[in-house]
Amino acid sequence: MKLRRPIPSDIDELRVIHEKFFSHEFPFSDLFDNSVSSLVVTDNGKIVVGGQVRLITEATIVTDKDVAVEKRRRALIFLLDAFKFSIASRGFDQIHAFVQDETWERHLKKYGFKDTVGKSLVVNI
């Protein structure tokens, strides 16, 4: 097996693999958008696996729960609008939030956040 960066001729082969096995899970373009590293593993010239490590934006937000709910709600909207403008200008199209508090989750969903497809996993390096 060989590990290498994808070359233009790999695109069609990767697209076929994606269409056959993963098109119901995520768009093909996600293999290359905001990529830090894209690689393929081949065996006898055939792609066995290909993928990328992609940059994502994550919102980490704290709020003073001693402040009135309506004021915190307005502040959250103000903050999220600023975040959206800031990351869009850098070519990102999503903000991720990892939430443990159900009340906070409901607030974020009111302002456009939604459940992700699949389960979020992490590996420490």
C-alpha positions as CSV (number, residue, x, y, z in Angstrom):
1,M,0.0,0.0,0.0
2,K,1.1,3.5,-0.7
3,L,0.1,6.8,1.0
4,R,0.1,10.0,-1.1
5,R,-1.6,13.2,-1.8
6,P,-4.5,13.1,-4.2
7,I,-3.8,13.9,-7.8
8,P,-6.4,15.3,-10.3
9,S,-7.0,11.9,-11.9
10,D,-8.1,10.6,-8.4
11,I,-11.1,12.8,-8.4
12,D,-13.3,10.6,-10.6
13,E,-12.4,7.4,-8.7
14,L,-13.1,9.1,-5.3
15,R,-16.4,10.4,-6.7
16,V,-17.4,6.9,-7.7
17,I,-16.5,5.5,-4.2
18,H,-18.4,8.4,-2.6
19,E,-21.5,8.0,-4.7
20,K,-21.6,4.2,-4.1
21,F,-21.1,4.2,-0.4
22,F,-21.4,7.7,1.2
23,S,-23.6,10.0,-0.9
24,H,-26.4,9.7,1.6
25,E,-24.1,10.8,4.4
26,F,-22.3,13.9,3.2
27,P,-21.6,15.8,-0.1
28,F,-18.6,14.9,-2.1
29,S,-17.2,18.4,-1.9
30,D,-16.6,17.9,1.8
31,L,-13.6,15.8,1.0
32,F,-11.6,18.8,-0.1
33,D,-13.2,22.0,1.4
34,N,-11.0,23.8,4.0
35,S,-8.5,20.9,3.9
36,V,-5.4,20.9,6.1
37,S,-4.3,17.6,4.7
38,S,-5.8,15.4,1.9
39,L,-4.4,11.9,1.4
40,V,-5.2,8.6,-0.4
41,V,-4.0,5.1,0.2
42,T,-3.7,3.0,-2.9
43,D,-3.0,-0.7,-3.5
44,N,-1.8,-1.7,-6.9
45,G,-2.8,1.8,-8.2
46,K,-6.4,1.5,-6.9
47,I,-7.7,3.8,-4.2
48,V,-8.5,1.9,-1.0
49,V,-9.3,4.9,1.2
50,G,-9.1,8.7,0.7
51,G,-9.9,11.6,2.9
52,Q,-8.9,14.8,4.5
53,V,-8.5,16.6,7.8
54,R,-10.7,19.6,7.5
55,L,-10.7,22.9,9.4
56,I,-13.9,23.6,11.3
57,T,-14.9,26.5,13.4
58,E,-16.1,25.9,16.9
59,A,-18.0,28.4,19.1
60,T,-17.0,28.3,22.7
61,I,-19.4,30.6,24.6
62,V,-19.8,31.5,28.2
63,T,-22.6,33.6,29.6
64,D,-23.3,35.3,32.9
65,K,-26.4,33.5,34.2
66,D,-26.9,36.3,36.7
67,V,-27.9,38.6,33.9
68,A,-31.6,38.7,32.8
69,V,-32.5,36.0,30.2
70,E,-33.8,38.5,27.6
71,K,-30.5,40.5,27.8
72,R,-28.5,37.3,27.4
73,R,-30.6,36.3,24.5
74,R,-30.0,39.6,22.7
75,A,-26.3,39.4,23.5
76,L,-26.2,35.8,22.1
77,I,-27.8,36.9,18.8
78,F,-25.4,39.8,18.6
79,L,-22.4,37.5,19.2
80,L,-23.6,34.9,16.7
81,D,-24.1,37.5,14.0
82,A,-20.5,38.8,14.6
83,F,-19.2,35.2,14.5
84,K,-21.0,34.5,11.2
85,F,-19.6,37.6,9.6
86,S,-16.1,36.9,10.8
87,I,-15.9,33.2,9.7
88,A,-17.7,33.8,6.4
89,S,-15.1,36.3,5.4
90,R,-12.5,33.6,6.0
91,G,-14.3,31.1,3.7
92,F,-16.0,29.0,6.3
93,D,-19.7,28.1,6.1
94,Q,-20.4,26.5,9.5
95,I,-20.0,27.1,13.2
96,H,-19.9,24.0,15.4
97,A,-20.9,24.0,19.1
98,F,-20.5,21.1,21.4
99,V,-23.2,21.4,24.1
100,Q,-23.7,19.6,27.4
101,D,-26.5,21.8,28.8
102,E,-30.0,21.1,27.4
103,T,-31.3,24.6,28.0
104,W,-28.3,26.2,26.2
105,E,-28.9,23.7,23.4
106,R,-32.5,24.8,23.0
107,H,-31.3,28.5,22.9
108,L,-28.8,27.8,20.2
109,K,-31.3,25.8,18.1
110,K,-33.7,28.8,18.3
111,Y,-31.0,30.8,16.5
112,G,-30.1,28.4,13.7
113,F,-28.0,25.7,15.2
114,K,-29.2,22.1,14.4
115,D,-28.2,18.6,15.1
116,T,-25.3,17.3,13.1
117,V,-25.5,14.2,11.0
118,G,-23.7,11.4,12.7
119,K,-22.1,11.3,16.1
120,S,-19.2,13.7,17.0
121,L,-16.0,11.9,17.9
122,V,-12.6,13.2,18.9
123,V,-9.1,11.8,19.0
124,N,-6.3,13.5,21.0
125,I,-2.9,13.8,19.2
